[in-house]
Amino acid sequence: MSTETARATTAGPTGTGSTVAGSTAAGPVAVEARQAAAAVASVSDRGARIVVVAIALAWHTAIALPAVLAARADLAAPAVAAAGWLVVAATGVLAGVRLLRGVPLPAWPLAMLLLVVDAAVFAAAGEGQLFTAANWGWGTLGWFFVLVLWGRRVIGLLALLAAHSLIALVAVLGHGATAPADLARYAMYVYGTLSLPVAVFVGGAVIATLARQRAAAAATAHAMAAEREAAERARRDRRERLALVSGTAEKVLAELADGRADPADPDVQRRCVLAAARLRRLIAESDDVPDPLLHELRAAADLAERSGLPIDLVTIGTPPPLPVEVRRRLVDPPTAALAGARDWARLTVVAGPDEVVVSLVAPDRDGPAGSGPPTACDDGGDDGDGDGDGRVELLHEHDGEIRWTQTRWRR
């Protein structure tokens, strides 16, 4: 008993194992586009966070601390002012670290703590240092309110700054600074020390929002362009494929119509079955089904069964998502062999995450010296030992009794 074995590695139309992207490729593209938009917004927001943390800690260290140390003898309660400075510094470091790491903050408990320190510092400053840099509550606490409320609605920040202004007003009135000049000074202090933190807070939120919107718009345009390109490529490939398959069917029909082909000839019947199987599989390619590969194989098996061939279709495992071109090269050779099968046939699909094997077993009527592997991949592929990517292999064996055709895809 002799055995003939033929192996071939299929490649794409250009010999590089190319694949055709369908409309389903737009799903991952759209997801990646949204992720890119979110990443742009995150980078923009992180830059604003770094600026706020740097301003708050630098102001507290470079301006407030020297002023407290220089005027400690003139403060009403220097120990309270120093302790308040340490509490605010610790709060700022904690908030800054967690803010830069993206860890949520207990915003309102920290805000209440800052308000308590605010009231204590105004009381500890005394009347003589009420409007000096030693009363560091004026210019520092606004930035720390921005730190603890970053990423939240601006109404919360405005509420804290209003409470801060009210505490300052109570301190001014409590120290008897009720002259028009003192009240005007109070108004200027409130405006001068609070307007900049509000501007930075709102500006950071607006910049992050605009960055997200622009990135989302650019990503959407990119996704739409990718969808159009994929759809155009799929339409062009399908049109070329349909023209090739239709040409094969038209040739057989023309020969039958001219009397150059005999309908009773087994070879003519095989050509008709093969053309019908290709048309049937081409139609099945566009169906929206969970398992396109099995759907296309069932279409070929159904056509063979309608022609009177007893066939068993056995499936083991679930095929992973495969490009159209890979599915064609898995299905074409067994379909071509199935068109020439007689008496019976068994079609088997064994699938895993990284490998899919399609096998067809049928009686061998040609004998050991019969034909080689089925030439079903004549649609622009390469059935020889070309320089393709080797992802789909074709194996054909026959020994005079059994003919076995197998295609194998490996990731």
Sine and cosine of phi, psi and omega as CSV:
sin_phi,cos_phi,sin_psi,cos_psi,sin_omega,cos_omega
0.00,0.00,0.84,-0.54,-0.01,-1.00
-0.99,-0.13,0.40,-0.92,-0.01,-1.00
-0.74,-0.67,0.76,-0.65,0.04,-1.00
-0.93,-0.36,0.77,-0.64,-0.03,-1.00
-0.82,-0.57,0.72,-0.70,0.04,-1.00
-0.72,-0.69,0.72,-0.70,0.03,-1.00
-0.84,-0.55,0.57,-0.82,0.05,-1.00
-0.51,-0.86,0.54,-0.84,0.08,-1.00
-0.92,-0.38,0.85,-0.53,-0.07,-1.00
-1.00,0.07,0.53,-0.85,0.04,-1.00
-0.77,-0.64,0.12,-0.99,0.02,-1.00
-0.98,0.22,-0.02,-1.00,-0.02,-1.00
-0.85,0.53,-0.42,0.91,0.00,-1.00
-0.98,-0.20,0.09,1.00,-0.03,-1.00
0.98,0.21,0.31,0.95,-0.03,-1.00
-0.85,-0.53,0.27,0.96,0.02,-1.00
0.92,0.40,0.62,0.78,-0.08,-1.00
-0.95,0.31,0.46,-0.89,0.04,-1.00
-0.86,-0.50,0.37,-0.93,-0.01,-1.00
-0.95,-0.31,0.84,-0.55,-0.02,-1.00
-0.99,0.11,0.78,-0.63,0.06,-1.00
-0.98,-0.17,-0.14,-0.99,-0.04,-1.00
-0.93,0.38,-0.34,0.94,0.00,-1.00
-0.93,0.36,-0.28,0.96,0.02,-1.00
-0.94,0.34,-0.26,0.97,-0.03,-1.00
-0.95,0.30,-0.40,0.92,0.00,-1.00
-0.87,0.49,-0.85,0.53,0.06,-1.00
-0.86,0.51,-0.59,0.81,0.02,-1.00
-0.88,0.48,-0.70,0.72,-0.01,-1.00
-0.91,0.42,-0.64,0.77,0.03,-1.00
-0.90,0.45,-0.71,0.70,0.02,-1.00
-0.90,0.45,-0.57,0.82,0.02,-1.00
-0.91,0.42,-0.68,0.73,0.03,-1.00
-0.91,0.42,-0.63,0.78,0.04,-1.00
-0.90,0.43,-0.62,0.79,0.03,-1.00
-0.91,0.42,-0.65,0.76,0.03,-1.00
-0.89,0.46,-0.68,0.73,0.03,-1.00
-0.90,0.43,-0.59,0.81,0.01,-1.00
-0.92,0.40,-0.64,0.77,0.03,-1.00
-0.89,0.46,-0.71,0.70,0.02,-1.00
-0.89,0.45,-0.62,0.78,0.00,-1.00
-0.91,0.42,-0.65,0.76,0.02,-1.00
-0.90,0.43,-0.68,0.73,0.02,-1.00
-0.89,0.46,-0.70,0.72,-0.01,-1.00
-0.92,0.39,-0.59,0.81,0.01,-1.00
-0.90,0.43,-0.60,0.80,0.06,-1.00
-0.88,0.48,-0.68,0.74,0.04,-1.00
-0.92,0.40,-0.59,0.80,0.03,-1.00
-0.89,0.45,-0.69,0.73,0.01,-1.00
-0.87,0.50,-0.67,0.74,0.01,-1.00
-0.88,0.47,-0.72,0.69,-0.04,-1.00
-0.90,0.43,-0.70,0.71,0.00,-1.00
-0.89,0.46,-0.68,0.73,-0.01,-1.00
-0.90,0.44,-0.68,0.73,-0.01,-1.00
-0.90,0.43,-0.74,0.68,-0.07,-1.00
-0.88,0.48,-0.77,0.64,-0.05,-1.00
-0.94,0.33,-0.60,0.80,0.02,-1.00
-0.92,0.39,-0.67,0.74,0.03,-1.00
-0.88,0.47,-0.70,0.71,-0.05,-1.00
-0.92,0.40,-0.55,0.84,-0.06,-1.00
-1.00,0.02,-0.69,0.73,-0.14,-0.99
-1.00,0.04,-0.38,0.93,-0.05,-1.00
-0.92,-0.40,-0.78,0.62,-0.09,-1.00
-0.94,0.35,-0.71,0.70,-0.07,-1.00
-0.89,0.45,-0.76,0.66,0.04,-1.00
-0.87,0.50,-0.58,0.81,0.00,-1.00
-0.92,0.40,-0.66,0.75,0.02,-1.00
-0.91,0.42,-0.70,0.71,-0.02,-1.00
-0.91,0.41,-0.61,0.79,-0.03,-1.00
-0.95,0.32,-0.55,0.83,-0.08,-1.00
-0.95,-0.32,0.34,0.94,-0.09,-1.00
-0.88,0.47,-0.50,0.87,-0.01,-1.00
-0.96,0.27,-0.36,0.93,-0.05,-1.00
-0.99,-0.14,-0.09,1.00,0.00,-1.00
-0.98,0.22,0.52,-0.86,0.03,-1.00
-0.93,0.37,-0.60,0.80,0.02,-1.00
-0.61,-0.79,0.99,0.16,-0.06,-1.00
-0.87,0.49,-0.55,0.83,0.01,-1.00
-0.91,0.42,-0.63,0.78,0.02,-1.00
-0.92,0.39,-0.66,0.75,0.01,-1.00
-0.90,0.44,-0.66,0.75,0.00,-1.00
-0.93,0.37,-0.68,0.73,0.02,-1.00
-0.90,0.44,-0.66,0.75,0.05,-1.00
-0.88,0.48,-0.63,0.78,0.04,-1.00
-0.87,0.49,-0.69,0.72,0.00,-1.00
-0.91,0.42,-0.65,0.76,0.01,-1.00
-0.89,0.46,-0.71,0.71,0.00,-1.00
-0.92,0.40,-0.63,0.78,0.03,-1.00
-0.89,0.46,-0.70,0.72,0.03,-1.00
-0.90,0.44,-0.66,0.75,0.04,-1.00
-0.89,0.46,-0.65,0.76,0.01,-1.00
-0.91,0.42,-0.67,0.75,0.02,-1.00
-0.90,0.44,-0.72,0.70,0.02,-1.00
-0.87,0.49,-0.74,0.67,-0.02,-1.00
-0.91,0.41,-0.64,0.77,-0.01,-1.00
-0.90,0.43,-0.70,0.71,-0.01,-1.00
-0.89,0.45,-0.73,0.68,-0.02,-1.00
-0.93,0.36,-0.54,0.84,0.02,-1.00
-0.93,0.38,-0.67,0.74,0.00,-1.00
-0.94,0.33,-0.45,0.89,0.04,-1.00
-1.00,0.04,-0.09,1.00,-0.01,-1.00
0.97,0.24,0.36,0.93,0.00,-1.00
-1.00,0.00,0.74,-0.67,-0.01,-1.00
-0.87,0.50,0.56,-0.83,-0.02,-1.00
-0.96,-0.29,0.54,-0.84,0.21,-0.98
-0.97,0.24,0.98,0.21,-0.24,-0.97
-0.86,0.51,-0.80,0.60,-0.14,-0.99
-0.95,0.31,-0.61,0.80,0.13,-0.99
-0.86,0.51,-0.66,0.75,0.04,-1.00
-0.92,0.40,-0.60,0.80,0.02,-1.00
-0.91,0.42,-0.66,0.75,0.04,-1.00
-0.91,0.42,-0.62,0.79,0.05,-1.00
-0.88,0.47,-0.68,0.74,0.02,-1.00
-0.90,0.44,-0.59,0.81,0.04,-1.00
-0.92,0.39,-0.61,0.79,0.05,-1.00
-0.90,0.44,-0.71,0.71,0.04,-1.00
-0.89,0.46,-0.61,0.79,0.02,-1.00
-0.84,0.54,-0.76,0.65,-0.01,-1.00
-0.90,0.44,-0.64,0.77,-0.01,-1.00
-0.91,0.41,-0.63,0.77,-0.02,-1.00
-0.93,0.38,-0.65,0.76,0.03,-1.00
-0.90,0.44,-0.60,0.80,0.03,-1.00
-0.94,0.33,-0.59,0.81,-0.05,-1.00
-0.97,0.23,-0.34,0.94,-0.04,-1.00
-0.93,0.38,-0.61,0.79,-0.03,-1.00
0.99,0.15,0.19,-0.98,-0.06,-1.00
-0.92,0.39,-0.57,0.82,-0.07,-1.00
-0.95,0.32,-0.48,0.87,-0.05,-1.00
-0.94,-0.34,0.30,0.95,-0.10,-0.99
-0.88,0.48,-0.68,0.74,-0.06,-1.00
-0.94,-0.33,0.51,0.86,0.04,-1.00
-0.93,-0.38,0.13,-0.99,0.00,-1.00
-0.92,0.39,-0.34,0.94,0.03,-1.00
-0.90,0.43,-0.49,0.87,0.12,-0.99
-0.99,0.13,0.97,0.24,-0.16,-0.99
-0.94,0.33,-0.10,0.99,0.04,-1.00
-0.89,0.45,-0.47,0.89,-0.01,-1.00
-0.84,0.54,-0.85,0.52,-0.18,-0.98
-0.99,-0.12,-0.28,0.96,-0.13,-0.99
-1.00,-0.02,-0.70,0.71,-0.18,-0.98
-0.91,0.42,-0.47,0.88,0.04,-1.00
-0.85,0.52,-0.64,0.77,0.02,-1.00
-0.93,0.36,-0.55,0.83,0.02,-1.00
-0.97,0.26,-0.49,0.87,0.16,-0.99
-0.88,0.47,-0.65,0.76,0.05,-1.00
-0.88,0.47,-0.66,0.75,0.00,-1.00
-0.86,0.51,-0.78,0.63,-0.12,-0.99
-0.96,0.27,-0.37,0.93,-0.02,-1.00
-0.96,-0.29,0.23,0.97,-0.04,-1.00
-0.88,0.47,0.72,-0.70,-0.01,-1.00
1.00,0.02,-0.07,1.00,0.02,-1.00
-0.97,-0.24,0.02,-1.00,-0.06,-1.00
-0.93,0.37,0.55,-0.84,-0.07,-1.00
-0.92,0.38,-0.37,0.93,-0.01,-1.00
-0.88,0.47,-0.55,0.84,0.04,-1.00
-0.91,0.40,-0.67,0.74,0.04,-1.00
-0.90,0.44,-0.68,0.73,0.02,-1.00
-0.88,0.48,-0.60,0.80,0.02,-1.00
-0.91,0.42,-0.67,0.74,0.03,-1.00
-0.91,0.42,-0.67,0.74,0.00,-1.00
-0.93,0.38,-0.54,0.84,0.07,-1.00
-0.91,0.41,-0.66,0.75,0.05,-1.00
-0.90,0.44,-0.65,0.76,0.05,-1.00
-0.87,0.49,-0.68,0.73,0.03,-1.00
-0.91,0.41,-0.60,0.80,0.03,-1.00
-0.92,0.39,-0.66,0.76,0.06,-1.00
-0.88,0.48,-0.68,0.73,0.02,-1.00
-0.90,0.44,-0.64,0.77,0.01,-1.00
-0.91,0.42,-0.67,0.74,0.04,-1.00
-0.87,0.49,-0.66,0.75,0.02,-1.00
-0.90,0.43,-0.67,0.75,0.01,-1.00
-0.89,0.46,-0.74,0.68,-0.01,-1.00
-0.93,0.37,-0.60,0.80,-0.01,-1.00
-0.92,0.39,-0.53,0.85,0.03,-1.00
-1.00,0.06,0.07,1.00,0.07,-1.00
0.98,0.20,0.28,0.96,0.01,-1.00
-1.00,0.07,0.96,0.29,-0.08,-1.00
-0.95,-0.30,0.11,0.99,0.02,-1.00
-0.93,0.36,0.47,-0.88,0.01,-1.00
-0.81,0.59,-0.60,0.80,0.01,-1.00
-0.91,0.42,-0.64,0.77,0.02,-1.00
-0.92,0.40,-0.66,0.76,0.01,-1.00
-0.92,0.39,-0.61,0.79,0.06,-1.00
-0.91,0.41,-0.64,0.77,0.05,-1.00
-0.89,0.45,-0.66,0.75,0.05,-1.00
-0.85,0.53,-0.72,0.69,-0.01,-1.00
-0.88,0.47,-0.66,0.75,0.01,-1.00
-0.92,0.40,-0.62,0.78,0.03,-1.00
-0.90,0.44,-0.70,0.72,-0.01,-1.00
-0.88,0.48,-0.73,0.68,-0.02,-1.00
-0.92,0.38,-0.70,0.71,-0.09,-1.00
-0.94,0.35,-0.56,0.83,-0.08,-1.00
-1.00,-0.03,-0.27,0.96,-0.06,-1.00
-0.95,-0.32,-0.39,0.92,-0.06,-1.00
-0.92,0.39,-0.62,0.78,-0.03,-1.00
-0.93,0.38,-0.72,0.69,0.07,-1.00
-0.85,0.53,-0.64,0.77,0.03,-1.00
-0.90,0.44,-0.66,0.75,-0.01,-1.00
-0.89,0.45,-0.67,0.74,0.01,-1.00
-0.92,0.38,-0.66,0.75,-0.01,-1.00
-0.88,0.47,-0.77,0.64,-0.02,-1.00
-0.93,0.37,-0.66,0.75,0.00,-1.00
-0.89,0.46,-0.66,0.75,0.04,-1.00
-0.88,0.47,-0.68,0.73,0.01,-1.00
-0.91,0.41,-0.66,0.75,-0.01,-1.00
-0.92,0.40,-0.68,0.73,-0.01,-1.00
-0.89,0.45,-0.69,0.72,0.03,-1.00
-0.89,0.45,-0.65,0.76,0.02,-1.00
-0.91,0.42,-0.71,0.71,0.02,-1.00
-0.90,0.44,-0.64,0.77,0.03,-1.00
-0.89,0.45,-0.66,0.75,0.03,-1.00
-0.90,0.44,-0.70,0.72,-0.02,-1.00
-0.91,0.42,-0.69,0.72,-0.01,-1.00
-0.93,0.37,-0.65,0.76,0.04,-1.00
-0.91,0.42,-0.63,0.78,0.03,-1.00
-0.91,0.42,-0.64,0.77,0.03,-1.00
-0.90,0.43,-0.69,0.72,0.03,-1.00
-0.91,0.41,-0.64,0.77,0.01,-1.00
-0.92,0.39,-0.62,0.78,0.03,-1.00
-0.90,0.44,-0.68,0.74,0.04,-1.00
-0.89,0.46,-0.65,0.76,0.03,-1.00
-0.90,0.43,-0.68,0.73,0.00,-1.00
-0.90,0.44,-0.66,0.75,0.02,-1.00
-0.90,0.43,-0.65,0.76,0.05,-1.00
-0.90,0.44,-0.64,0.77,0.03,-1.00
-0.91,0.42,-0.64,0.77,0.04,-1.00
-0.90,0.45,-0.69,0.72,0.01,-1.00
-0.90,0.44,-0.67,0.74,0.00,-1.00
-0.90,0.43,-0.68,0.73,0.01,-1.00
-0.90,0.44,-0.67,0.74,0.01,-1.00
-0.90,0.43,-0.64,0.77,0.01,-1.00
-0.92,0.40,-0.66,0.75,0.03,-1.00
-0.90,0.44,-0.68,0.73,0.02,-1.00
-0.90,0.43,-0.67,0.75,0.00,-1.00
-0.91,0.42,-0.68,0.73,-0.01,-1.00
-0.91,0.42,-0.68,0.73,0.02,-1.00
-0.91,0.42,-0.66,0.75,-0.01,-1.00
-0.92,0.40,-0.62,0.79,0.02,-1.00
-0.90,0.44,-0.68,0.73,0.04,-1.00
-0.90,0.43,-0.66,0.75,0.02,-1.00
-0.90,0.44,-0.68,0.73,0.00,-1.00
-0.90,0.43,-0.63,0.78,0.02,-1.00
-0.90,0.44,-0.64,0.77,0.01,-1.00
-0.92,0.39,-0.74,0.67,-0.02,-1.00
-0.92,0.40,-0.66,0.75,0.02,-1.00
-0.90,0.44,-0.59,0.80,0.04,-1.00
-0.88,0.47,-0.63,0.77,0.04,-1.00
-0.90,0.44,-0.71,0.71,0.01,-1.00
-0.91,0.41,-0.65,0.76,0.00,-1.00
-0.90,0.44,-0.59,0.81,0.01,-1.00
-0.90,0.44,-0.70,0.72,0.02,-1.00
-0.91,0.42,-0.70,0.71,-0.01,-1.00
-0.90,0.43,-0.62,0.79,0.02,-1.00
-0.90,0.43,-0.66,0.75,0.03,-1.00
-0.90,0.44,-0.64,0.77,0.05,-1.00
-0.91,0.41,-0.65,0.76,-0.02,-1.00
-0.92,0.38,-0.56,0.83,-0.02,-1.00
-1.00,0.09,-0.10,1.00,-0.03,-1.00
0.99,0.15,0.14,0.99,0.01,-1.00
-0.99,0.14,-0.16,0.99,0.02,-1.00
-0.79,-0.61,0.64,-0.77,-0.01,-1.00
-0.99,-0.14,0.86,-0.50,0.01,-1.00
-0.86,0.52,-0.38,0.92,-0.01,-1.00
-0.99,0.11,-0.18,0.98,0.00,-1.00
-0.94,0.35,0.82,-0.57,0.00,-1.00
-0.85,0.53,-0.57,0.82,0.01,-1.00
-0.92,0.39,-0.65,0.76,0.05,-1.00
-0.90,0.44,-0.67,0.74,0.03,-1.00
-0.88,0.47,-0.64,0.77,0.02,-1.00
-0.90,0.43,-0.66,0.75,0.03,-1.00
-0.89,0.46,-0.63,0.77,0.03,-1.00
-0.91,0.42,-0.70,0.72,0.01,-1.00
-0.90,0.44,-0.66,0.76,0.00,-1.00
-0.90,0.43,-0.69,0.73,0.03,-1.00
-0.89,0.46,-0.67,0.75,0.03,-1.00
-0.91,0.42,-0.62,0.79,0.01,-1.00
-0.91,0.41,-0.63,0.77,0.02,-1.00
-0.91,0.41,-0.68,0.74,0.05,-1.00
-0.89,0.45,-0.67,0.74,-0.01,-1.00
-0.89,0.45,-0.67,0.74,0.00,-1.00
-0.93,0.35,-0.59,0.81,0.04,-1.00
-0.88,0.47,-0.64,0.77,0.06,-1.00
-0.92,0.40,-0.64,0.77,-0.04,-1.00
-0.93,0.38,-0.40,0.92,-0.01,-1.00
-0.87,0.49,-0.55,0.83,-0.09,-1.00
-1.00,0.02,-0.03,1.00,0.00,-1.00
-0.96,0.27,0.63,-0.78,0.02,-1.00
-1.00,-0.03,1.00,-0.07,-0.07,-1.00
-0.75,-0.66,0.37,-0.93,-0.02,-1.00
-0.89,0.45,-0.62,0.78,-0.05,-1.00
-0.84,-0.54,1.00,0.05,-0.06,-1.00
-0.86,0.50,-0.64,0.77,-0.04,-1.00
-0.88,0.47,-0.75,0.66,0.01,-1.00
-0.90,0.43,-0.58,0.82,0.01,-1.00
-0.89,0.45,-0.68,0.74,0.00,-1.00
-0.93,0.37,-0.62,0.78,0.04,-1.00
-0.93,0.38,-0.62,0.79,0.04,-1.00
-0.90,0.43,-0.58,0.81,0.04,-1.00
-0.89,0.46,-0.68,0.73,0.03,-1.00
-0.92,0.40,-0.66,0.75,0.02,-1.00
-0.91,0.42,-0.62,0.78,0.02,-1.00
-0.90,0.43,-0.64,0.77,0.02,-1.00
-0.91,0.42,-0.66,0.75,0.03,-1.00
-0.91,0.41,-0.62,0.78,0.01,-1.00
-0.93,0.38,-0.59,0.81,0.06,-1.00
-0.91,0.42,-0.43,0.90,0.03,-1.00
-0.99,0.12,0.05,1.00,0.07,-1.00
1.00,-0.10,0.22,0.98,0.00,-1.00
-1.00,-0.09,0.87,-0.48,0.10,-0.99
-0.92,0.39,0.82,-0.57,-0.07,-1.00
-0.65,-0.76,0.65,-0.76,0.08,-1.00
-0.94,-0.33,0.75,-0.66,0.07,-1.00
-0.92,-0.40,0.91,-0.42,-0.04,-1.00
-0.91,-0.42,0.78,-0.62,0.02,-1.00
-0.84,-0.54,0.71,-0.71,0.04,-1.00
-0.78,-0.63,0.89,-0.46,-0.01,-1.00
1.00,0.05,0.08,-1.00,-0.01,-1.00
-0.89,-0.45,0.85,-0.53,0.00,-1.00
-0.90,0.43,0.60,-0.80,0.09,-1.00
-0.97,0.26,0.23,-0.97,0.07,-1.00
-0.87,0.49,0.79,-0.61,-0.04,-1.00
-0.81,-0.58,0.58,-0.82,0.09,-1.00
-0.89,0.45,0.35,-0.94,-0.03,-1.00
-0.86,0.51,-0.68,0.74,-0.06,-1.00
-0.89,0.45,-0.64,0.77,0.02,-1.00
-0.92,0.40,-0.66,0.75,0.02,-1.00
-0.88,0.47,-0.64,0.77,0.02,-1.00
-0.86,0.50,-0.69,0.73,-0.07,-1.00
-0.97,0.23,-0.30,0.96,0.16,-0.99
-0.99,0.17,-0.55,0.83,-0.14,-0.99
-1.00,-0.06,-0.57,0.82,-0.13,-0.99
-0.84,0.54,-0.80,0.60,-0.03,-1.00
-0.88,0.48,-0.73,0.69,0.07,-1.00
-0.88,0.47,-0.56,0.83,0.03,-1.00
-0.91,0.41,-0.66,0.75,0.04,-1.00
-0.90,0.43,-0.66,0.75,0.04,-1.00
-0.92,0.39,-0.57,0.82,0.00,-1.00
-0.92,0.40,-0.52,0.85,0.00,-1.00
-0.91,0.42,-0.45,0.89,0.01,-1.00
-0.98,-0.20,0.09,1.00,-0.04,-1.00
-0.96,0.26,0.54,-0.84,0.05,-1.00
-0.74,-0.67,0.41,-0.91,0.09,-1.00
0.96,0.28,-0.84,0.55,-0.01,-1.00
-0.27,-0.96,0.21,-0.98,0.05,-1.00
-0.34,-0.94,0.49,-0.87,0.06,-1.00
-0.77,-0.64,0.85,-0.52,0.00,-1.00
-0.94,-0.33,0.84,-0.55,-0.09,-1.00
-0.83,-0.55,0.68,-0.73,0.06,-1.00
-0.82,-0.58,0.87,-0.49,0.06,-1.00
-0.89,-0.45,0.88,-0.48,-0.14,-0.99
-0.79,-0.61,0.56,-0.83,0.12,-0.99
-0.58,-0.81,0.00,-1.00,-0.03,-1.00
-0.88,0.47,-0.52,0.85,-0.11,-0.99
-0.88,-0.48,0.10,0.99,-0.05,-1.00
-0.39,-0.92,0.64,-0.77,0.08,-1.00
-0.71,-0.71,0.77,-0.63,0.00,-1.00
-0.83,-0.55,0.81,-0.59,0.06,-1.00
-0.90,-0.43,0.84,-0.54,-0.06,-1.00
-0.79,-0.61,0.61,-0.79,0.09,-1.00
-0.79,-0.61,0.81,-0.59,0.05,-1.00
-0.89,-0.46,0.76,-0.65,-0.01,-1.00
-0.47,-0.88,0.31,-0.95,0.06,-1.00
-0.88,0.48,0.57,-0.82,0.02,-1.00
-0.99,-0.16,0.95,-0.33,-0.02,-1.00
-0.99,-0.10,-0.21,0.98,-0.06,-1.00
-1.00,0.04,-0.32,0.95,-0.03,-1.00
1.00,0.08,0.14,-0.99,-0.06,-1.00
-0.87,0.50,-0.47,0.89,-0.04,-1.00
-0.99,-0.11,0.33,0.94,-0.05,-1.00
-0.97,0.26,-0.31,-0.95,-0.08,-1.00
-0.94,0.33,0.27,-0.96,0.00,-1.00
-1.00,0.10,-0.48,-0.87,-0.04,-1.00
-0.91,0.41,0.50,-0.86,0.00,-1.00
-0.89,0.46,0.68,-0.73,-0.02,-1.00
-0.99,-0.13,0.91,0.40,-0.03,-1.00
-1.00,-0.01,-0.29,0.96,-0.07,-1.00
-1.00,-0.07,0.77,0.63,-0.01,-1.00
-0.99,-0.11,0.49,0.87,-0.05,-1.00
-0.95,-0.31,0.59,0.81,0.01,-1.00
0.96,-0.29,-0.09,1.00,0.01,-1.00
-1.00,0.09,-0.10,-0.99,-0.04,-1.00
-0.78,-0.63,0.93,-0.36,-0.01,-1.00
-1.00,-0.02,-0.07,1.00,0.04,-1.00
-1.00,0.01,-0.18,-0.98,0.01,-1.00
-1.00,0.10,0.91,0.41,-0.04,-1.00
-0.98,0.19,-0.17,-0.98,-0.06,-1.00
-0.96,-0.27,0.70,0.72,0.03,-1.00
-0.97,0.26,-0.08,-1.00,-0.07,-1.00
-0.99,0.12,-0.09,1.00,0.12,-0.99
0.96,0.27,0.28,0.96,-0.04,-1.00
-0.98,0.17,-0.42,0.91,0.03,-1.00
-0.86,-0.51,0.86,-0.51,-0.01,-1.00
-0.92,-0.38,0.55,-0.84,0.02,-1.00
-0.89,-0.45,0.78,-0.63,0.03,-1.00
-0.79,-0.61,0.78,-0.62,-0.03,-1.00
-0.74,-0.68,0.79,-0.61,0.01,-1.00
-0.66,-0.75,0.56,-0.83,0.13,-0.99
-0.42,-0.91,0.52,-0.85,-0.10,-0.99
-0.74,-0.67,0.29,0.96,-0.02,-1.00
0.99,-0.11,-0.32,0.95,0.03,-1.00
-0.88,-0.47,-0.71,0.70,-0.05,-1.00
-0.83,-0.56,0.68,-0.73,0.11,-0.99
-0.92,-0.40,0.78,-0.63,-0.10,-1.00
-0.80,-0.60,0.83,-0.56,0.05,-1.00
-0.85,-0.52,0.78,-0.62,-0.06,-1.00
-0.70,-0.72,0.69,-0.72,0.18,-0.98
-0.88,-0.47,0.63,-0.78,-0.06,-1.00
-0.71,-0.71,0.78,-0.63,0.09,-1.00
-0.93,-0.37,0.73,-0.68,0.06,-1.00
-0.79,-0.61,0.66,-0.75,-0.03,-1.00
-0.93,0.37,0.00,0.00,0.00,0.00
